[in-house]
Amino acid sequence: MTGKKILAITGAEAAAYAMKQIEPDVVAAYPITPQTPIVEYFAKYVADGEVRTEMIPVESEHSAMSAVVGAAAAGARAMTATSAQGLALMLEIVYIASSLRLPIVMGVVNRALSAPINIHCDHSDAMMARDSGWIQLFCEDVQEVYDLTILAVRLAEHEDVRLPVMVNQDGFILSHGVEPVEVLPDEVVKKFVGELKPIYPLLDTDHPVTYGPLDLYDYYFEHKRQQIEAMKNAYRVFPLIAEEFYKISGRKYNYVEPYRMEDAEYVMVALGSSNGTIKDVVDELREKGKKVGLLKIWMFRPFPKAEIQRYLTARKAIVVLDRAVSFGAEAPLYEAVKSALYEVAARPLVGSFVYGLGGRDLKPEHVRYAFERAMALDLVADKEEYLGLRE
Amino acid sequence: MPLTMKKLAEIFTNRETGLTQGHRMCPGCGAPMTVKIVLMVAKALGYEPVIGFATGCMEVSSTIFPYTSWSVPYIHNAFENVAATISGVEIAYRALKKAGKIPSDKKYAFIAFGGDGGTYDIGLQSLSGALERGHKMLYVLYDNEGYMNTGNQRSGSTPPGADTTTAPVGKLLPGKIQLKKNIVEIVAGHENVYAATVTTGEPMDFINKVEKALQFDGPAFIAALSPCVRYWRMDESKSVDITKLAVQTKYWPLYEVERGVYRVTRKPTSFKPIAEFVKAQGRFRLLLQRPDAEQIINELQQYVDRRWERLLALEEATKDKPIR
């Protein structure tokens, strides 16, 4: 890796920059805070002729996803980006995109869902879409936004997968925070993503196909089963693509990132940018001789259950941090982790901590507190607790 | 030479229109006739049709998996987004052509079909967005004046007095109170569009307008009055005739608006009263039993008369004054 190029850019610009290098055939998008700069940066690339992408500035997110579905079905590489209410508005078509097996990549700048209206970060939007059949990747920092956006294209388009991918980045924290990002040369990215090989494109009029038929009880179930299998394939294919990406970038991705996990007895599990804060606290506690570690989740869908089980079995206590809730049930990540742990030979104690709703900061003292509770073995599996909340 | 029915019949004796036999639409339904005329004109002019369809009767009846009645590329996405979907297909075409990824000699026709629900109501935003963006597409509305796929509910296109399940003629209310939404005016209010009304009862007018729409440099919109024999409660052999009657009673004037210039394409020398159109259909049966039936029909008559006069005035006023 000679001649490394490092840019000081925000998460939004990193996403747009990756999109520029990918140079998809079509981008259809609608602006929504805090995703807006992605659309703005990309529109400028188009206006300056830096990409040959056709961009449609649609009148709503619903139409953005609809147009992207049309474009992908036509045989184009198509991308979009959204956030919160925008994702909610497009959700109907988000399900259709995955069910039609269209390899769309979408940046999701995570933001709280209304009401009350709040433009800041939490994961309620991503969790709303967690069962939509999209692969969901989460980024800790701006570098990961850039890398995973590029990687997502290959994952989505892999012949055994053919599923859309959401690349999640924390609203404002990443989307508007400037960080140094090592970017790849254009031609390296171009070569890595390659050409899309369309399957059953609408524009092939010599071989006409019918997309989106009426599918009643006699076939719908089988089609859903195929989608389930495609998701399983995504789990298998992801490390292969990550390995290829490692070769061009030197940066290694996997379903999860274990941080100081070797002998860790007390482990935190989290999604997104808060992993950075947790790493700092882990380092600090390690210096004090505490056996703490972090298991960062890169891939939330398909859920890396085997890794969760492998890394968390026989630990003393696990703290799961969620930046979203599930009303009347357990928080989404906690529920998934706890469920995975049911099957392990030596079950650790587990505890659920919800934090950061509507953009509230997760401070080191919150992380420290949660670790202290774990180290005191003061966790109750059935009790949801809150970090940084005025009770 | 312009296309004629005879010419189309000759061309398609041994050639598929794109919509094959065996779809499960009701006998006498206006929708498949509308679709076929559009497809035949497109193909006869050398276009490769690529079809988008909004959720509706026609969509569910023509694509019951594992079968499909479509021998041309077809996509159904959702109820309200066929215009956005086809705009995505059209933009993909532009991108792939620019990148040299598709043959440049193919002449595509991107055609969206939607019923009145998917066009007047839930799909209006998506349609307006696509029109404003200026996609080279043809949007064809088949207007049967109600939500038929879900069983006779009112739509923004349902005329007053028609009996529907969500605006029924009751002891207190005479069915739907409001007039039809004027969709052609809404479409024509966008810049650089071609908008026209057609019916299967006037096929030559229909064919000419499809030809014009396909050749128009920008988005085109065709509204076809398209009877639903079940909801309109009439004999299935009468669905073409009733659209003729709709034209003769000024209920469905045939006209076009090209970049703001109005042209009335059929001017009957004498008109029939709107009551004939109303009385020919069972959906107005309950209205006709009401004591205020005459008053409602009179109001409808006054409305169509005024609209006709207005159309003629617009034709005169906009002559040689295109918006662009």
HADDOCK unambig.tbl for C-alpha pairs under 7 A between the chains (distance, minus, plus):
assign (segid A and resid 25 and name CA) (segid B and resid 92 and name CA) 6.73 0.50 0.50
assign (segid A and resid 25 and name CA) (segid B and resid 95 and name CA) 5.52 0.50 0.50
assign (segid A and resid 25 and name CA) (segid B and resid 96 and name CA) 6.85 0.50 0.50
assign (segid A and resid 26 and name CA) (segid B and resid 92 and name CA) 6.20 0.50 0.50
assign (segid A and resid 26 and name CA) (segid B and resid 95 and name CA) 6.85 0.50 0.50
assign (segid A and resid 53 and name CA) (segid B and resid 95 and name CA) 6.61 0.50 0.50
assign (segid A and resid 54 and name CA) (segid B and resid 91 and name CA) 6.64 0.50 0.50
assign (segid A and resid 54 and name CA) (segid B and resid 95 and name CA) 5.70 0.50 0.50
assign (segid A and resid 58 and name CA) (segid B and resid 129 and name CA) 6.58 0.50 0.50
assign (segid A and resid 59 and name CA) (segid B and resid 129 and name CA) 5.48 0.50 0.50
assign (segid A and resid 63 and name CA) (segid B and resid 81 and name CA) 6.64 0.50 0.50
assign (segid A and resid 63 and name CA) (segid B and resid 84 and name CA) 5.33 0.50 0.50
assign (segid A and resid 63 and name CA) (segid B and resid 126 and name CA) 6.34 0.50 0.50
assign (segid A and resid 66 and name CA) (segid B and resid 81 and name CA) 6.34 0.50 0.50
assign (segid A and resid 66 and name CA) (segid B and resid 84 and name CA) 5.67 0.50 0.50
assign (segid A and resid 66 and name CA) (segid B and resid 85 and name CA) 4.99 0.50 0.50
assign (segid A and resid 67 and name CA) (segid B and resid 84 and name CA) 5.04 0.50 0.50
assign (segid A and resid 67 and name CA) (segid B and resid 85 and name CA) 4.52 0.50 0.50
assign (segid A and resid 67 and name CA) (segid B and resid 87 and name CA) 6.09 0.50 0.50
assign (segid A and resid 67 and name CA) (segid B and resid 88 and name CA) 3.88 0.50 0.50
assign (segid A and resid 68 and name CA) (segid B and resid 88 and name CA) 5.83 0.50 0.50
assign (segid A and resid 69 and name CA) (segid B and resid 85 and name CA) 6.65 0.50 0.50
assign (segid A and resid 70 and name CA) (segid B and resid 85 and name CA) 4.57 0.50 0.50
assign (segid A and resid 70 and name CA) (segid B and resid 86 and name CA) 6.08 0.50 0.50
assign (segid A and resid 70 and name CA) (segid B and resid 88 and name CA) 4.57 0.50 0.50
assign (segid A and resid 70 and name CA) (segid B and resid 89 and name CA) 4.71 0.50 0.50
assign (segid A and resid 71 and name CA) (segid B and resid 88 and name CA) 4.46 0.50 0.50
assign (segid A and resid 71 and name CA) (segid B and resid 89 and name CA) 4.54 0.50 0.50
assign (segid A and resid 71 and name CA) (segid B and resid 91 and name CA) 6.87 0.50 0.50
assign (segid A and resid 71 and name CA) (segid B and resid 92 and name CA) 4.90 0.50 0.50
assign (segid A and resid 74 and name CA) (segid B and resid 89 and name CA) 5.39 0.50 0.50
assign (segid A and resid 74 and name CA) (segid B and resid 92 and name CA) 6.34 0.50 0.50
assign (segid A and resid 76 and name CA) (segid B and resid 92 and name CA) 5.58 0.50 0.50
assign (segid A and resid 76 and name CA) (segid B and resid 96 and name CA) 6.89 0.50 0.50
assign (segid A and resid 202 and name CA) (segid B and resid 73 and name CA) 5.36 0.50 0.50
assign (segid A and resid 205 and name CA) (segid B and resid 48 and name CA) 6.85 0.50 0.50
assign (segid A and resid 205 and name CA) (segid B and resid 72 and name CA) 6.58 0.50 0.50
assign (segid A and resid 205 and name CA) (segid B and resid 73 and name CA) 6.14 0.50 0.50
assign (segid A and resid 208 and name CA) (segid B and resid 71 and name CA) 6.07 0.50 0.50
assign (segid A and resid 208 and name CA) (segid B and resid 72 and name CA) 5.09 0.50 0.50
assign (segid A and resid 208 and name CA) (segid B and resid 73 and name CA) 4.39 0.50 0.50
assign (segid A and resid 209 and name CA) (segid B and resid 73 and name CA) 5.12 0.50 0.50
assign (segid A and resid 209 and name CA) (segid B and resid 74 and name CA) 6.31 0.50 0.50
assign (segid A and resid 210 and name CA) (segid B and resid 68 and name CA) 6.90 0.50 0.50
assign (segid A and resid 210 and name CA) (segid B and resid 73 and name CA) 6.07 0.50 0.50
assign (segid A and resid 210 and name CA) (segid B and resid 74 and name CA) 4.74 0.50 0.50
assign (segid A and resid 210 and name CA) (segid B and resid 75 and name CA) 5.86 0.50 0.50
assign (segid A and resid 211 and name CA) (segid B and resid 74 and name CA) 6.01 0.50 0.50
assign (segid A and resid 211 and name CA) (segid B and resid 75 and name CA) 4.47 0.50 0.50
assign (segid A and resid 211 and name CA) (segid B and resid 76 and name CA) 6.01 0.50 0.50
assign (segid A and resid 212 and name CA) (segid B and resid 75 and name CA) 5.98 0.50 0.50
assign (segid A and resid 212 and name CA) (segid B and resid 76 and name CA) 4.88 0.50 0.50
assign (segid A and resid 212 and name CA) (segid B and resid 77 and name CA) 6.10 0.50 0.50
assign (segid A and resid 213 and name CA) (segid B and resid 63 and name CA) 4.93 0.50 0.50
assign (segid A and resid 213 and name CA) (segid B and resid 64 and name CA) 6.10 0.50 0.50
assign (segid A and resid 213 and name CA) (segid B and resid 65 and name CA) 5.99 0.50 0.50
assign (segid A and resid 213 and name CA) (segid B and resid 76 and name CA) 6.74 0.50 0.50
assign (segid A and resid 214 and name CA) (segid B and resid 60 and name CA) 5.55 0.50 0.50
assign (segid A and resid 214 and name CA) (segid B and resid 63 and name CA) 5.67 0.50 0.50
assign (segid A and resid 214 and name CA) (segid B and resid 64 and name CA) 4.82 0.50 0.50
assign (segid A and resid 214 and name CA) (segid B and resid 65 and name CA) 5.88 0.50 0.50
assign (segid A and resid 215 and name CA) (segid B and resid 64 and name CA) 6.20 0.50 0.50
assign (segid A and resid 215 and name CA) (segid B and resid 65 and name CA) 5.28 0.50 0.50
